[in-house]
């Protein structure tokens, strides 16, 4: 994986893009710290397809995510019903 500083990535974006499509993933650093990654679109599609269902899909589904097994003891105290007369 090639490494590019932010300054080089900005100045040579077309070259960065070409390297990404020809050689694969490119790493971008800021002040020597790994900051971002540019990946080919095929890799992005593969990664997003393997991440199905998305978190949004999971949160919006009607299916149970887990089952609750709630058991009450037989000695449950109940409040008396109010007298409505």
C-alpha positions as CSV (number, residue, x, y, z in Angstrom):
1,X,0.0,0.0,0.0
2,X,1.4,3.4,-1.0
3,X,1.5,6.2,1.5
4,X,0.8,9.8,0.6
5,X,1.0,13.0,2.7
6,X,-2.1,15.2,2.6
7,X,-0.1,17.9,0.7
8,X,1.0,15.4,-1.9
9,X,-2.5,13.9,-2.2
10,X,-4.0,17.4,-2.8
11,X,-1.3,18.4,-5.3
12,X,-1.4,15.1,-7.2
13,X,-4.9,14.0,-6.8
14,X,-5.2,12.6,-10.3
15,X,-2.0,10.6,-9.8
16,X,-3.4,9.4,-6.4
17,X,-6.6,8.3,-8.1
18,X,-4.7,6.5,-10.9
19,X,-2.5,4.7,-8.4
20,X,-5.6,3.6,-6.5
21,X,-7.3,2.2,-9.6
22,X,-4.1,0.5,-10.9
23,X,-2.3,-0.6,-7.7
24,X,-5.1,-0.7,-5.1
25,X,-5.5,0.9,-1.7
26,X,-3.7,4.1,-1.0
27,X,-2.9,5.5,2.5
28,X,-3.1,9.2,3.3
29,X,-1.2,10.6,6.2
30,X,-1.4,13.9,8.0
31,X,1.7,15.0,9.9
32,X,2.9,11.4,9.8
33,X,-0.2,9.9,11.3
34,X,-2.3,7.5,9.2
35,X,-5.5,9.4,8.5
36,X,-7.5,8.1,5.6
37,X,-7.6,5.4,2.9
38,X,-8.6,5.6,-0.7
39,X,-9.8,2.3,-2.1
40,X,-10.9,1.2,-5.5
41,X,-14.7,1.3,-6.1
42,X,-14.8,-2.5,-6.6
43,X,-13.3,-3.0,-3.1
44,X,-15.8,-0.5,-1.7
45,X,-18.8,-2.4,-3.3
46,X,-17.5,-5.7,-2.0
47,X,-17.1,-4.4,1.5
48,X,-20.5,-2.7,1.6
49,X,-22.2,-5.8,0.1
50,X,-20.7,-8.0,2.8
51,X,-21.9,-5.7,5.5
52,X,-25.6,-6.4,4.8
53,X,-27.8,-5.9,6.6
54,X,-26.8,-2.4,7.6
55,X,-27.2,-1.0,11.1
56,X,-30.0,1.1,9.8
57,X,-31.8,-1.9,8.4
58,X,-31.3,-3.8,11.7
59,X,-32.8,-1.0,13.7
60,X,-35.8,-0.5,11.5
61,X,-36.7,-4.2,11.3
62,X,-39.8,-5.6,13.0
63,X,-38.0,-8.8,13.9
64,X,-36.9,-9.5,17.5
65,X,-33.2,-9.0,18.0
66,X,-33.3,-11.1,21.2
67,X,-35.7,-13.0,23.4
68,X,-36.6,-12.0,26.9
69,X,-37.2,-14.9,29.2
70,X,-39.0,-13.2,32.1
71,X,-40.3,-15.5,34.8
72,X,-42.1,-14.2,37.8
73,X,-42.1,-15.8,41.2
74,X,-45.3,-17.4,42.3
75,X,-45.4,-15.0,45.3
76,X,-46.2,-11.9,43.3
77,X,-48.0,-9.4,45.5
78,X,-50.8,-7.7,43.7
79,X,-52.3,-4.4,44.6
80,X,-56.0,-4.5,45.5
81,X,-58.4,-3.3,43.0
82,X,-59.9,0.1,43.8
83,X,-63.5,0.3,44.8
84,X,-65.3,2.2,42.0
85,X,-68.7,2.5,43.8
